[in-house]
């Protein structure tokens, strides 16, 4: 099923700043717009509906200037973002948080990752592939500026009171203790959730379609349970899946990746 992919335009904008390139893809999904800001290998997503907007994930520390510029280039003043929701506290997802916080943007983090972001260094990573084993040491030690979240999420949290856009922020511990999934729809009803922003629950394949098990995951059976919970109860009708790396994906891609994961360890 190709719906998410065909709705995507090709890369539309390049922002070149400080040697960093951020390419931008826009998906219009009903009244919801998801603008994927691609850094070197990691994504941030600007989610908009009407005049409301929030950001999911904030790149690596060196991505921060290009990220802020690409948000402006997309027509949103970063200072007007209702929130930046960090799917988890790894260095490649939190880089621009201090800059956004200085602009007055509320920072939302899963409670289980509060210690990690307060320390400015990643927890231990468990590589799942040859590529990840090659990158492991560099990825694990990548530092970032510590910060104190404005909102800590420790259970399902309604999105609309926080951002003006309906949906849910749902904890799905696994990739990290405080990992979050952001579920967005035309109303707060779970059945109306059409878009899910999954952070590192899965990743997109490198340079092609489809989903793969993330580079770093310590408990693969738990990862399978989390993906199943997302598909069956948290976002039972979501078709459009936006991961933290590569993508976009669709519902069938998430279903396919289940077959790569064990039912028990
Ligand atoms: Zn991660």
Boltz pocket constraint, residues with backbone or C-beta under 6 A from the ligand:
constraints:
  - pocket:
      binder: B
      contacts: [[A, 88], [A, 90], [A, 175], [A, 200]]
      max_distance: 6.0
